[in-house]
Amino acid sequence: MKRILILLGAMSIILTSCGTTTSDTANNIETTSSSTIDTTKGDTKKHYAANGVELNIDMSNYSDKAKLLTADDIYLLSYNCGYISGNHPVMMIVENQDQLDYAGERYGLALPPEGFSEDKLWSYNIGISKPFTEMAEKYPISDYSYVIEYDEVGSGGYDLRVGALLVDDDILHFVRTADSKTPNPESVQPDVMGGFCYMAAVPKGTLMNEHYDHWTYPDKNDMYQDIDSSYNVDYNLSDTTELY
């Protein structure tokens, strides 16, 4: 009888020991997995503008060739230019003298001639053309290409700033800083138009594409860039029910 009790006790100790070991192992695996996941969350390298402000960008979304150019690398200007009506560059790349000449004429990037009457100054975008001309004089088109963007906003409450230019094989865009401010769409904002301008002068050979999508390259031979160009479509609803 004693022998049986001893055997049962030994078996109980063994089973209890095995159960603890199995439970501890499971806990260790779960802890390790959780730790690995937590470590990888937000594992994105931060990038900063020349003034030390964080940039709002994740470089893992771009190719290995992508370059993030700050004011330490290129001429870069970002400022509140206010609302600009009429002709202006929205997203434009200028790479040679012919394009520069046409951009001045068609998109208001040239300064008005001296003695020009004030009542006609509306056709010149002084808020953009003045800093653009200063950039072009300091960084000649023979050695640099220009990237310009006018960012129009529909109300007050915006404070948009860029701290870099992202250059990739098929993508080109200005990079905003993390401290840029965009109003909550549900909040009350002043009913006033506004605008921000960004421009950069980059050394020849920096851009990786001859023609980036969504960017305008000034071309006087492009009929769609003519200031008087228009689109007209004629159709008769009785000819087809599909259009109707």
C-alpha positions in Angstrom: 0.0 0.0 0.0 2.8 2.4 0.9 4.5 1.5 -2.3 1.4 2.5 -4.3 1.0 5.8 -2.5 4.7 6.6 -3.1 4.3 5.9 -6.9 1.1 8.0 -7.1 2.8 10.9 -5.3 5.8 10.7 -7.7 3.6 10.7 -10.7 1.7 13.7 -9.4 4.9 15.6 -8.9 6.1 14.8 -12.4 2.7 15.8 -14.0 2.7 19.1 -12.0 6.2 19.8 -13.1 5.5 19.1 -16.7 2.4 21.3 -16.7 4.4 24.2 -15.3 7.1 23.9 -17.9 4.6 23.8 -20.7 2.8 26.9 -19.4 6.0 28.8 -19.0 7.2 27.9 -22.5 3.9 29.1 -24.0 4.1 32.4 -22.0 7.7 32.9 -23.2 6.7 32.4 -26.9 3.8 34.8 -26.5 6.0 37.4 -24.8 8.7 37.2 -27.5 6.2 37.5 -30.3 4.5 40.5 -28.7 7.9 42.1 -28.1 8.9 41.7 -31.8 5.7 43.2 -33.0 6.0 46.2 -30.7 9.6 46.8 -31.8 8.6 46.9 -35.5 5.7 49.3 -34.9 6.6 52.8 -36.1 10.0 51.6 -37.2 10.3 54.5 -39.7 13.4 56.6 -39.8 12.7 60.3 -39.2 13.9 62.9 -41.6 14.5 66.6 -41.0 14.6 69.9 -42.8 17.7 72.1 -42.8 16.3 74.0 -39.8 15.8 70.8 -37.8 12.0 70.5 -38.1 10.8 67.0 -38.8 9.6 66.2 -42.3 6.2 64.5 -42.9 7.5 61.6 -45.0 8.1 57.9 -45.0 11.0 57.1 -47.4 10.1 53.4 -47.4 7.3 54.4 -49.9 9.9 55.3 -52.5 12.6 53.6 -54.5 16.2 53.1 -53.4 17.2 55.8 -55.8 15.0 58.5 -54.2 16.7 61.6 -52.9 15.4 63.9 -50.2 16.9 67.3 -50.9 16.7 70.0 -48.1 18.0 73.6 -48.1 21.3 72.1 -47.2 21.5 70.6 -50.6 19.6 72.9 -52.9 18.0 76.4 -53.0 14.6 75.9 -51.4 12.0 78.6 -50.7 8.6 78.1 -49.0 6.4 81.0 -48.0 2.8 82.3 -47.7 2.2 84.2 -51.0 -1.5 84.8 -50.4 -4.2 84.2 -53.0 -3.1 84.8 -56.6 -5.7 85.0 -59.3 -5.3 84.8 -63.1 -2.4 82.9 -64.7 0.1 81.3 -62.4 2.1 78.1 -62.2 0.3 75.3 -60.2 3.0 72.6 -60.6 5.7 73.6 -63.0 9.2 72.5 -64.1 11.4 74.9 -66.1 14.6 73.4 -67.6 15.8 75.6 -70.4 15.7 79.2 -71.7 12.8 78.7 -74.1 10.7 77.3 -71.3 11.8 80.2 -69.0 10.8 82.8 -71.6 7.4 81.3 -72.2 6.8 80.8 -68.4 7.4 84.5 -67.9 4.9 85.4 -70.7 2.2 82.8 -70.2 2.3 82.1 -66.5 3.2 85.6 -65.1 6.7 84.6 -63.9 8.3 87.7 -65.4 8.5 91.0 -63.6 6.4 93.8 -65.2 8.4 96.3 -67.3 9.4 99.5 -65.6 6.8 102.2 -65.8 4.0 99.7 -66.2 0.7 101.2 -65.1 -0.6 99.9 -61.8 -4.1 99.2 -63.3 -2.5 96.4 -65.4 -0.3 94.9 -62.7 -3.0 92.3 -62.1 -1.7 90.3 -65.1 1.7 89.9 -63.3 2.0 87.6 -60.3 4.3 89.8 -58.2 3.9 87.5 -55.2 5.6 84.7 -57.2 7.4 86.5 -60.0 9.6 88.6 -57.8 11.2 85.8 -55.7 11.3 83.6 -58.8 13.3 86.2 -60.7 15.7 86.6 -57.8 16.2 82.8 -57.7 16.7 82.7 -61.5 19.3 85.5 -61.3 21.3 83.7 -58.6 20.9 80.2 -60.1 21.1 80.6 -63.9 18.9 78.3 -66.1 22.1 77.1 -67.8 23.2 75.3 -64.7 19.9 74.7 -62.8 16.3 73.5 -63.3 13.5 75.2 -61.5 10.6 73.5 -59.7 7.7 75.7 -58.7 4.3 75.0 -57.1 1.4 77.3 -56.1 -0.7 75.6 -53.4 -4.1 77.3 -53.2 -6.3 77.0 -50.1 -10.0 77.8 -49.9 -10.1 79.3 -46.4 -8.1 80.6 -43.5 -6.5 78.4 -40.8 -3.7 77.0 -43.0 0.0 77.3 -42.4 1.7 75.1 -45.0 5.5 74.8 -45.0 7.9 72.6 -47.0 11.4 71.5 -45.9 12.5 69.3 -48.8 12.1 68.2 -52.4 11.6 64.5 -53.0 13.2 63.4 -56.3 12.5 59.8 -57.5 12.3 58.0 -60.8 8.6 58.6 -61.4 7.7 60.9 -58.5 8.6 64.5 -57.7 7.0 66.6 -55.0 7.7 69.1 -52.2 7.7 67.6 -48.7 5.8 69.4 -46.0 7.1 69.7 -42.5 5.4 68.1 -39.6 4.5 71.5 -38.0 2.4 72.5 -41.1 -1.1 73.3 -40.0 -4.3 72.3 -41.8 -7.7 73.3 -40.2 -10.2 70.8 -39.1 -12.8 70.6 -41.9 -15.6 70.7 -39.3 -14.2 73.8 -37.6 -15.2 77.4 -38.4 -12.7 79.2 -40.6 -12.5 82.6 -42.2 -14.1 82.7 -45.6 -11.0 83.9 -47.4 -8.9 82.4 -50.2 -5.1 82.0 -49.6 -2.1 80.4 -51.2 1.4 79.1 -50.5 4.3 79.0 -52.9 7.3 76.6 -53.0 10.2 76.8 -55.3 13.5 75.1 -55.8 16.6 75.5 -58.0 18.2 72.1 -58.5 21.5 71.4 -60.3 21.3 69.9 -63.8 21.1 66.2 -63.7 19.3 66.0 -60.4 15.9 65.3 -61.8 15.5 61.6 -62.8 12.7 61.9 -65.3 12.4 63.8 -68.6 8.7 64.4 -68.0 7.1 63.9 -64.6 3.4 63.2 -64.6 1.1 66.0 -63.3 3.8 68.7 -63.8 3.6 71.3 -66.5 6.6 72.0 -68.7 6.1 75.4 -70.4 5.8 75.0 -74.1 4.7 77.7 -76.5 4.0 75.0 -79.2 1.6 73.2 -77.0 -1.9 74.4 -78.1 -3.4 73.4 -74.8 -1.2 75.9 -73.0 -2.3 78.7 -75.1 -4.1 81.3 -72.9 -7.0 81.4 -75.4 -7.3 77.6 -75.8 -10.8 76.1 -75.1 -12.5 72.8 -75.4 -15.8 72.5 -77.3 -17.8 69.3 -77.6 -20.9 69.0 -79.8 -23.4 66.2 -79.4 -27.1 65.4 -79.7 -28.8 63.6 -76.9 -31.2 62.0 -79.3 -28.3 60.2 -81.0 -27.6 58.0 -78.0 -29.2 56.9 -74.8 -25.9 55.9 -73.3 -24.7 59.5 -72.8 -28.1 60.5 -71.4 
